[in-house]
Amino acid sequence: MSSSLHHRTIHWFRKDLRITDNTGLRHASEISDDVIPFYSLSTWKNHHNWTGAPRQQFLCECLESLDANLRSIGSQLIIRHGSAFEEITKLIEQSDATAITFNRDGDPFGRAEEQQLEEFCRDRGIACLGFIDAVMHSADEVLKSDGTPYRVYTPYSKAWKKLDKAKARGRLRALTMPQDIESEELPTLDHWEISLPEEYQHTTLGGEKEARKRMKRALDGIVQDYKNTRNTPHGITTSRLGQDLRHGTISIRELYGKVEHILNSTTSSSVRESAGTFINELAWREFYMQILVHYPHVYDQPFNEKYKGLWWSEAEVAFERWCQGKTGFPIVDAGIRELRATGFMHNRLRMIVAMFLTKDLHIHWRRGEAFFMQWLLDGEIASNNGGWQWSAGTGADAAPYFRIQNPWSQTKRYAADGEYIKQWVPELANCDSKLFLDPPKDGSPIADDYPLPMVDHSEERERTLAIFKQNAE
Ligand SMILES: Cc1cc2nc3c(=O)[nH]c(=O)nc-3n(C[C@H](O)[C@H](O)[C@H](O)COP(=O)(O)OP(=O)(O)OC[C@H]3O[C@@H](n4cnc5c(N)ncnc54)[C@H](O)[C@@H]3O)c2cc1C
């Protein structure tokens, strides 16, 4: 006789594509004889506004790795095509499962799916168990003393840091599953009828093993010198773990625990400061996640509702030039080209190109947000929306809208040696780097096949101030 609570439990994989320290999966293995590891694959074709071929390719690699890892412990991934809700309800019937586990997802689509499933299970007497796994602290755990959510990062992060932190559990060693459950094949991009763009170099691979290599590289070096390197866009100067946290191929508890260990065990004040700064970034991630949960209107409206009626330009040609990295501002073009070549853009560049789109071209942040979602491997609604609204001046920011970064001064401050620009904008590879620091003085292009700056930053800055002032008063 089995002593388990359940005979069969479905674990619904979502943004938790790992077997190490996976809260919901571990729980399923503890309460059940058999666990059915399940993933539902979206069925849209050709185009999706919130994802693109690079991230779908990364997802395919994560699923392949997850399946291989599950096989190594006696199981396998069961894949079905269709909406998660419908496929899970079918699987319940086919498998006679009496319980479902999943890790909670804070974005509006994820939460709607969870609610639908929870209602269904309640009606059928099926145990439906959702876990906090993607964050150190859920949105309802970090609240002001009066029980309301934070709107500003600094007090949020202070409260976040004070809370006790859960420790990581290890890798699952064994998992048993029923033999009679059929799976679709692991996907390739053909499933969505899409292919990788020509310029995409496909250098970042998905899966738990690759993620762990990146985590080791970050902990061995980058995290320890982070305060000095984090604002330099050239080279690998940040952890590059965004896509792994996004897809759950590393556990946030494991990453946090390892960084905290560096912080507590070092005798170097510089290393301590670096590790502390890195932890602040992990808190930023959770700050934006709780904003999306508590203020869901940010999904398509300004966080700061005062700016609802703000005027935005519909200049299509200008938007297209920005998307192609052909604005004539070398730093902006380098950022966009890096994104299109690698699926990554350094945080400093994300701010520069986002401010340029919204405050120099006056184009709506939602258009930039969607473009980023199509190209970023780490594309995540909460952080992306938070970053875009912060840059546009409509978001959760303690500083007011007149924080307008000047792309030329930003170049002088963070990329003055020209290396970053030359790497990503080949037309400029043979230019004197000094030419990247100011608009061309004689009014002629700095290279034959490179355009003149498409706007005058000082003029557009004044225009932005005027637009905001109208709504602020
Ligand atoms: C306009 C804009 C859009 C953005 N879109 C996204 C997005 O879609 N997905 C995403 O994960 N991040 C986004 N960010 C935040 C940040 O740029 C990336 O998290 C970071 O560049 C990822 O690189 P990394 O892993 O090397 O970061 P590191 O500097 O090594 O930081 C470690 C981790 O902390 C978190 N983090 C760091 N900075 C931030 C931040 N400002 N906000 C939230 N989390 C942060 C990330 O999970 C990151 O992986 C955006 C920022 C801006 C300004």
The ligand as an SDF file (V2000), in Angstrom:
LIG
                    3D

 53 58  0  0  0  0  0  0  0  0999 V2000
   13.3980   49.8900  -20.7160 C   0  0  0  0  0  0  0  0  0  0  0  0
   13.8170   48.7030  -19.8840 C   0  0  0  0  0  0  0  0  0  0  0  0
   13.2910   47.4510  -20.1510 C   0  0  0  0  0  0  0  0  0  0  0  0
   13.6610   46.3400  -19.3840 C   0  0  0  0  0  0  0  0  0  0  0  0
   13.1110   45.1120  -19.6690 N   0  0  0  0  0  0  0  0  0  0  0  0
   13.4130   44.0360  -18.8950 C   0  0  0  0  0  0  0  0  0  0  0  0
   12.8240   42.7750  -19.1460 C   0  0  0  0  0  0  0  0  0  0  0  0
   12.0010   42.6000  -20.0490 O   0  0  0  0  0  0  0  0  0  0  0  0
   13.1980   41.7330  -18.3510 N   0  0  0  0  0  0  0  0  0  0  0  0
   14.0960   41.8800  -17.3390 C   0  0  0  0  0  0  0  0  0  0  0  0
   14.4030   40.8850  -16.6530 O   0  0  0  0  0  0  0  0  0  0  0  0
   14.6560   43.0660  -17.0730 N   0  0  0  0  0  0  0  0  0  0  0  0
   14.3520   44.1480  -17.8140 C   0  0  0  0  0  0  0  0  0  0  0  0
   14.9490   45.3550  -17.5510 N   0  0  0  0  0  0  0  0  0  0  0  0
   15.8410   45.4800  -16.3860 C   0  0  0  0  0  0  0  0  0  0  0  0
   17.3440   45.2450  -16.6690 C   0  0  0  0  0  0  0  0  0  0  0  0
   17.7580   46.0160  -17.7490 O   0  0  0  0  0  0  0  0  0  0  0  0
   17.6750   43.7750  -16.9260 C   0  0  0  0  0  0  0  0  0  0  0  0
   17.1300   42.9740  -15.9060 O   0  0  0  0  0  0  0  0  0  0  0  0
   19.1620   43.5210  -16.9810 C   0  0  0  0  0  0  0  0  0  0  0  0
   19.7710   44.3530  -17.9370 O   0  0  0  0  0  0  0  0  0  0  0  0
   19.4260   42.0600  -17.3260 C   0  0  0  0  0  0  0  0  0  0  0  0
   20.8020   41.8320  -17.4540 O   0  0  0  0  0  0  0  0  0  0  0  0
   21.6010   41.0220  -16.3610 P   0  0  0  0  0  0  0  0  0  0  0  0
   20.9270   39.7370  -16.0580 O   0  0  0  0  0  0  0  0  0  0  0  0
   23.0150   40.9500  -16.7810 O   0  0  0  0  0  0  0  0  0  0  0  0
   21.4280   41.9870  -15.0960 O   0  0  0  0  0  0  0  0  0  0  0  0
   22.2640   42.1660  -13.7510 P   0  0  0  0  0  0  0  0  0  0  0  0
   22.6920   43.5740  -13.7070 O   0  0  0  0  0  0  0  0  0  0  0  0
   23.2930   41.1350  -13.5970 O   0  0  0  0  0  0  0  0  0  0  0  0
   21.1390   41.9980  -12.6170 O   0  0  0  0  0  0  0  0  0  0  0  0
   20.8010   40.7330  -12.0560 C   0  0  0  0  0  0  0  0  0  0  0  0
   19.3190   40.5090  -12.1750 C   0  0  0  0  0  0  0  0  0  0  0  0
   18.6030   41.4960  -11.4300 O   0  0  0  0  0  0  0  0  0  0  0  0
   17.3860   41.8290  -12.1060 C   0  0  0  0  0  0  0  0  0  0  0  0
   17.4400   43.2460  -12.5060 N   0  0  0  0  0  0  0  0  0  0  0  0
   18.5380   43.9940  -12.7300 C   0  0  0  0  0  0  0  0  0  0  0  0
   18.2060   45.2720  -13.0060 N   0  0  0  0  0  0  0  0  0  0  0  0
   16.8490   45.3200  -12.9640 C   0  0  0  0  0  0  0  0  0  0  0  0
   15.8990   46.3570  -13.1660 C   0  0  0  0  0  0  0  0  0  0  0  0
   16.2580   47.6160  -13.4320 N   0  0  0  0  0  0  0  0  0  0  0  0
   14.5890   46.0490  -13.0950 N   0  0  0  0  0  0  0  0  0  0  0  0
   14.1880   44.7850  -12.7990 C   0  0  0  0  0  0  0  0  0  0  0  0
   15.0470   43.7710  -12.5830 N   0  0  0  0  0  0  0  0  0  0  0  0
   16.3550   44.0290  -12.6610 C   0  0  0  0  0  0  0  0  0  0  0  0
   17.3130   40.9470  -13.3360 C   0  0  0  0  0  0  0  0  0  0  0  0
   16.5570   39.8220  -13.0250 O   0  0  0  0  0  0  0  0  0  0  0  0
   18.7720   40.6220  -13.5830 C   0  0  0  0  0  0  0  0  0  0  0  0
   18.9460   39.4300  -14.2900 O   0  0  0  0  0  0  0  0  0  0  0  0
   14.5830   46.4900  -18.3100 C   0  0  0  0  0  0  0  0  0  0  0  0
   15.1110   47.7590  -18.0540 C   0  0  0  0  0  0  0  0  0  0  0  0
   14.7380   48.8560  -18.8270 C   0  0  0  0  0  0  0  0  0  0  0  0
   15.3300   50.2010  -18.5280 C   0  0  0  0  0  0  0  0  0  0  0  0
  1  2  1  0
  2  3  1  0
  2 52  2  0
  3  4  2  0
  4  5  1  0
  4 50  1  0
  5  6  2  0
  6  7  1  0
  6 13  1  0
  7  8  2  0
  7  9  1  0
  9 10  1  0
 10 11  2  0
 10 12  1  0
 12 13  2  0
 13 14  1  0
 14 15  1  0
 14 50  1  0
 15 16  1  0
 16 17  1  0
 16 18  1  0
 18 19  1  0
 18 20  1  0
 20 21  1  0
 20 22  1  0
 22 23  1  0
 23 24  1  0
 24 25  2  0
 24 26  1  0
 24 27  1  0
 27 28  1  0
 28 29  2  0
 28 30  1  0
 28 31  1  0
 31 32  1  0
 32 33  1  0
 33 34  1  0
 33 48  1  0
 34 35  1  0
 35 36  1  0
 35 46  1  0
 36 37  1  0
 36 45  1  0
 37 38  2  0
 38 39  1  0
 39 40  1  0
 39 45  2  0
 40 41  1  0
 40 42  2  0
 42 43  1  0
 43 44  2  0
 44 45  1  0
 46 47  1  0
 46 48  1  0
 48 49  1  0
 50 51  2  0
 51 52  1  0
 52 53  1  0
M  END
$$$$
